[in-house]
Amino acid sequence: MIDHSKGRRLHLAVGAAALVIALSACSTVGEPASPTASPAPTATASATEPTASAAPTTEPAPDEPMLDASAPVSVQIPSVGLDAALIRTGIRDDGVLEVPPGEEGSPASWYDGSPTPGERGTSVLLGQVNSTTDDSGVFFDLPRLVEGDEVRVTREDGSTAVFEVYRSETFAKDAFPTRAVYAPVAGAELRLITCHEGEGASPYPNNYVVFARLVSSA
């Protein structure tokens, strides 16, 4: 059973909105499969980042779709042929956000400090851009998504939350816009996050973020 009490929503505000959470060490082709080789999103306190409120500050429109809490089971993105299982990850005691493993065929994950997909608020899914052996990471094709593409999340209660992509953007990890990505919203939204290539010493100095909003359920 999923508990989405006030305390849990406050945890999301502190753990995601007032902290910089960014995939920081994506695996690269040829790396050995080990815990340290997997991407490790890190949570780093930001002294200048204002604390976001624990709940949206506006009410959703009366006709805006919304679902009750139910943990996600899998994610489908028809436009890129993705159909992948989802596991649950959280924040470790050391403040580092857990992410799914980096081996070939590994699933994506739902960050369980965020609302379940389809609930009011910003739900967060994390995935590898590649595996520890090749470029078969579950979110390798995220940059191919365009506005209007559909993202479907199957949930434990048998329902499917259907989201529509409205924005995609690359952000430098050392300048990650925490509030813009994780800030509370009035409706039900989804963020899909992975690493992204760019210039610099690291092969993946950026994060790629897909923004989507709930449009229906099935």
GIPEDA-V393586 format. One record per residue. N is the residue number from 1. RES is the residue in one letter. SS is DSSP state (hx for helix, st for strand, lp for the rest). PHI is phi in radians with two decimals (none if undefined). BURIAL is I if it has 9 or more other C-alpha atoms within 8 Angstrom, else O. Layout:
n->[N,N]
res->[RES,RES]
ss->[SS,SS]
phi->[PHI,PHI]
burial->[BURIAL,BURIAL]
//
This chain:
n->[1,2,3,4,5,6,7,8,9,10,11,12,13,14,15,16,17,18,19,20,21,22,23,24,25,26,27,28,29,30,31,32,33,34,35,36,37,38,39,40,41,42,43,44,45,46,47,48,49,50,51,52,53,54,55,56,57,58,59,60,61,62,63,64,65,66,67,68,69,70,71,72,73,74,75,76,77,78,79,80,81,82,83,84,85,86,87,88,89,90,91,92,93,94,95,96,97,98,99,100,101,102,103,104,105,106,107,108,109,110,111,112,113,114,115,116,117,118,119,120,121,122,123,124,125,126,127,128,129,130,131,132,133,134,135,136,137,138,139,140,141,142,143,144,145,146,147,148,149,150,151,152,153,154,155,156,157,158,159,160,161,162,163,164,165,166,167,168,169,170,171,172,173,174,175,176,177,178,179,180,181,182,183,184,185,186,187,188,189,190,191,192,193,194,195,196,197,198,199,200,201,202,203,204,205,206,207,208,209,210,211,212,213,214,215,216,217,218]
res->[M,I,D,H,S,K,G,R,R,L,H,L,A,V,G,A,A,A,L,V,I,A,L,S,A,C,S,T,V,G,E,P,A,S,P,T,A,S,P,A,P,T,A,T,A,S,A,T,E,P,T,A,S,A,A,P,T,T,E,P,A,P,D,E,P,M,L,D,A,S,A,P,V,S,V,Q,I,P,S,V,G,L,D,A,A,L,I,R,T,G,I,R,D,D,G,V,L,E,V,P,P,G,E,E,G,S,P,A,S,W,Y,D,G,S,P,T,P,G,E,R,G,T,S,V,L,L,G,Q,V,N,S,T,T,D,D,S,G,V,F,F,D,L,P,R,L,V,E,G,D,E,V,R,V,T,R,E,D,G,S,T,A,V,F,E,V,Y,R,S,E,T,F,A,K,D,A,F,P,T,R,A,V,Y,A,P,V,A,G,A,E,L,R,L,I,T,C,H,E,G,E,G,A,S,P,Y,P,N,N,Y,V,V,F,A,R,L,V,S,S,A]
ss->[lp,lp,lp,lp,lp,hx,hx,hx,hx,hx,hx,hx,hx,hx,hx,hx,hx,lp,st,st,st,st,lp,lp,lp,lp,lp,lp,lp,lp,lp,lp,lp,lp,hx,hx,hx,lp,lp,lp,lp,st,st,st,st,lp,lp,lp,lp,lp,lp,lp,lp,lp,lp,lp,lp,lp,lp,lp,lp,lp,lp,lp,lp,lp,lp,lp,lp,lp,lp,st,st,st,st,st,st,hx,hx,hx,lp,st,st,st,st,st,st,st,st,lp,st,lp,lp,lp,lp,st,st,lp,lp,lp,lp,lp,lp,lp,lp,lp,lp,st,st,st,st,lp,lp,lp,lp,lp,lp,lp,lp,lp,st,st,st,st,st,st,lp,lp,lp,lp,lp,lp,lp,lp,lp,lp,lp,lp,lp,lp,lp,hx,hx,hx,lp,lp,lp,lp,lp,st,st,st,st,st,st,lp,lp,lp,lp,st,st,st,st,st,st,st,st,st,st,st,st,st,hx,hx,hx,lp,lp,hx,hx,hx,hx,hx,lp,lp,lp,lp,lp,st,st,st,st,st,st,st,st,st,lp,lp,lp,lp,lp,lp,lp,lp,lp,st,st,st,st,st,st,st,st,st,st,st,st,lp]
phi->[none,-1.79,-1.73,-1.99,-1.29,-1.01,-1.10,-1.18,-1.21,-1.15,-1.03,-1.11,-1.10,-1.34,-1.40,-2.22,-1.45,-1.76,-2.17,-1.45,-2.02,-2.53,-1.04,-2.12,-2.60,-1.05,-1.17,-2.15,-0.98,1.65,-1.21,-1.18,-1.35,-2.63,-0.97,-1.40,-1.48,-1.32,-1.05,-2.19,-1.07,-1.97,-1.90,-2.13,-1.08,-2.04,-1.16,-1.70,-1.39,-1.18,-1.31,-1.40,-1.22,-1.37,-2.46,-0.99,-1.65,-2.22,-1.57,-1.19,-1.11,-0.96,-1.68,-1.31,-1.15,-2.75,-2.13,-1.27,-1.13,-2.85,-1.08,-1.33,-1.95,-2.74,-2.24,-2.21,-2.24,-0.97,-1.14,-2.06,1.22,-1.60,-2.54,-2.33,-1.22,-2.11,-1.90,-1.82,-2.29,-2.41,-1.88,-1.29,-1.06,-1.51,1.53,-1.63,-1.27,-1.22,-2.36,-1.13,-1.15,-1.83,-1.23,-0.98,1.45,-1.16,-1.38,-1.51,-2.40,-1.74,-1.32,-1.37,-1.53,-1.82,-1.02,-1.22,-0.99,1.84,-1.28,-1.08,2.07,-1.83,-1.60,-2.11,-2.01,-2.05,-2.74,-1.31,-1.41,-2.62,-1.78,-1.33,-2.14,-2.75,-1.73,-1.65,-0.98,-1.06,-1.86,-1.02,-1.67,-0.94,-1.12,-1.42,-1.22,-2.22,-0.96,1.72,-1.13,-1.75,-2.16,-1.96,-2.11,-1.43,-2.07,-1.05,-1.39,1.62,-1.48,-2.20,-1.51,-1.87,-1.93,-2.13,-1.19,-2.14,-2.92,-2.46,-2.70,-1.74,-2.23,-1.14,-1.09,-1.48,-2.46,-1.19,-1.43,-0.90,-1.14,-1.12,-1.50,-1.86,-1.00,-0.99,-2.25,-1.30,-1.75,-1.89,-2.26,-2.36,-2.16,-1.93,-2.25,-2.56,-1.45,-2.58,-1.22,3.04,-1.40,2.40,-1.16,-1.41,-1.21,-2.32,-1.42,-2.11,-1.98,-1.91,-2.15,-1.83,-1.80,-2.49,-2.16,-1.18,-2.05,-2.95,-2.43,-2.36]
burial->[O,O,O,I,O,O,O,I,I,I,I,I,I,I,I,I,I,I,I,I,I,I,I,I,I,I,I,I,I,O,I,O,I,O,O,O,I,I,I,I,I,I,I,O,O,O,O,O,O,O,O,I,I,I,O,I,O,O,O,O,O,O,O,O,I,I,O,O,I,I,I,I,I,I,I,I,I,I,O,O,O,I,I,I,I,I,I,O,I,I,I,O,O,O,I,I,I,I,I,I,I,I,I,I,O,I,I,I,I,I,I,I,I,I,I,I,I,I,I,I,I,I,I,I,I,I,I,I,I,I,I,I,I,I,I,I,I,I,I,I,I,I,O,O,I,I,I,O,I,I,I,I,I,I,I,I,O,O,I,I,I,I,I,I,I,I,I,I,O,I,I,I,I,O,O,I,O,I,I,O,O,I,I,I,I,I,I,I,I,I,I,I,I,I,I,I,O,O,O,O,O,O,I,I,I,I,I,I,I,I,I,I,I,I,I,O,O,O]
//
